[in-house]
Amino acid sequence: MIDRYPLRLPGDFDGEVLTRDQAGYDSARRPVGSAGAARRPLVVLRCRSVRDVAAALGYARDTGIALAVRGGGHCFAGRSSTDGILIDVSGLRGVDLSDDGTVTVGAGVRLGQLYGALHSRGRTLPAGCGATVGVAGLVLGGGIGLLGRLHGLTCDRLVAATVVLADGSVIDCDEHRDPELFWALRGAGGGQFGVVTSLRLATVTEPLTARVVLTCLDGDPARVVASWQASAPDAPDDISTALELTGEPGRGVRVVVSGIAVDAARAGAWLRDLARDSGAGARLSVADPVPFTLAKWASADPRQDVGDGRLRSEYFARPLPPDVVTDLLALLTSGDAGHHRRLTFTPMGGAYNRVGPADTAFVHRRERYLLEHVGHRGDPWVDASWTLAHPHSSHRVYPNFPDPLLDRPADAYWGTNHARLAVVKQSYDPQHLFGFPQSL
Ligand SMILES: Cc1cc2nc3c(=O)[nH]c(=O)nc-3n(C[C@H](O)[C@H](O)[C@H](O)COP(=O)(O)OP(=O)(O)OC[C@H]3O[C@@H](n4cnc5c(N)ncnc54)[C@H](O)[C@@H]3O)c2cc1C
């Protein structure tokens, strides 16, 4: 089919062009996870510059072939994979920290690279956990992480972005220039309005943080869930602890509360209270404070195990009723042997919720926690567990954890911001050059 669409990229396209018969094509086309892994793009255009991106978009416009934009390739719904033109921006790798504390980041930069560069200058960002996750993909959908209760979402630190629009024009947007696009990019920008080529973010001083881990050895897991739900979203902002319940059919449930804190002594007392309230015999470890970046990498990335698995999630604004928690725990270990399953409760509140729902496109500012159900791709438990919790949720979903099975995706991702986002979409991408299932 590519023969019918001879590549008419301008001579100044400086990137790499990979078609199906070329060496390197297969590794270039593959996303990180299994979602979208079967897609075979007609061509992968690996861009190295803003001009390359404009040329790639011109080719997509001229041929009418569908396109997808890829940064780090981690999308859980396979939205950065396509059978058409794959515009890969991973070659835009610059990181430039200014004296004013803002950092300009190319769209191909991964979290690990960014954390490392900032750490060497005593700075950091509230951002996610996966070292290979693309910074642009993370920021454009929000950006939840261990410093989020203290400093907000990664997208709350965005001060400007450079974007190549559908017509090939290049714009810099911020609070004053193209403010509606700038608003929309903060939470709804992934693959929707244009290709972002760089982002300017306001960094924070890197704090000293202590890694804290509470492993529950006995007691009733349901009581730990109840105590965590009642207290973690209201804890002091510097205490960020996720509750993780892992289980396998035929085995017990492992219960761990872990995260980081700036004030180690206060976090230790808080965790001891949590264990006491839940009647759990527990092992508590509070490490010595170290620069945040080091504390962060000391823990395993909880989402690495999604790999070949599936993740479904929702936000919750109130605690789950006790009988639902009991049923969720029973379900975690029921069914066929051999399936590793995980429920993760991530606390919101704090700085996340001090930004209004309409201040950025990221609408989820009144939630208490996010609940993830992670299991093997073929395990019906993921849907059964999600369905059990769903009636008690806010029916809202984090845009960076897209879920192809949602009944009302626009409502789930954008809530009351949907109408305004539809107007932004119409003004910046009227021909819907950028699109995927569930896009605006
Ligand atoms: C192992 C793992 C750990 C994770 N940890 C966290 C975490 O701690 N916190 C958190 O909030 N999220 C986390 N996530 C979710 C992550 O934020 C999203 O998957 C994010 O969208 C990944 O971005 P990417 O660039 O790697 O992926 P991609 O698949 O390349 O892109 C994701 C989406 O953004 C679009 N996009 C990418 N780059 C651009 C661009 N330059 N311009 C326009 N659109 C673009 C793509 O088209 C696609 O729709 C994790 C995911 C994984 C797999």
The ligand as an ORCA input file, in Angstrom:
! r2SCAN-3c Opt
* xyz 0 1
  C       5.163      1.199     33.629
  C       4.231      2.371     33.677
  C       4.300      3.236     34.779
  C       3.455      4.346     34.847
  N       3.526      5.169     35.919
  C       2.726      6.261     35.989
  C       2.775      7.130     37.110
  O       3.509      6.903     38.077
  N       1.977      8.232     37.098
  C       1.136      8.509     36.062
  O       0.454      9.534     36.108
  N       1.068      7.704     34.994
  C       1.824      6.582     34.937
  N       1.734      5.748     33.860
  C       0.786      6.084     32.789
  C       1.459      7.053     31.821
  O       1.370      8.360     32.341
  C       0.734      7.031     30.464
  O       0.783      5.731     29.942
  C       1.338      8.048     29.492
  O       0.374      8.395     28.554
  C       2.560      7.480     28.814
  O       3.161      8.397     27.932
  P       4.174      7.835     26.814
  O       4.684      8.996     26.075
  O       5.129      6.910     27.461
  O       3.204      6.945     25.955
  P       2.683      7.042     24.448
  O       1.946      5.760     24.269
  O       3.763      7.359     23.515
  O       1.681      8.264     24.483
  C       0.524      8.286     25.291
  C      -0.534      9.196     24.658
  O      -0.014     10.523     24.556
  C       0.080     10.910     23.183
  N       1.332     11.632     23.008
  C       2.570     11.190     23.327
  N       3.474     12.116     23.023
  C       2.795     13.165     22.498
  C       3.188     14.424     21.986
  N       4.464     14.795     21.963
  N       2.235     15.259     21.523
  C       0.933     14.901     21.532
  N       0.502     13.717     22.015
  C       1.432     12.858     22.489
  C       0.006      9.628     22.376
  O      -0.520      9.862     21.085
  C      -0.911      8.771     23.241
  O      -2.263      9.105     23.024
  C       2.540      4.612     33.788
  C       2.467      3.734     32.690
  C       3.292      2.628     32.641
  C       3.167      1.696     31.482
*
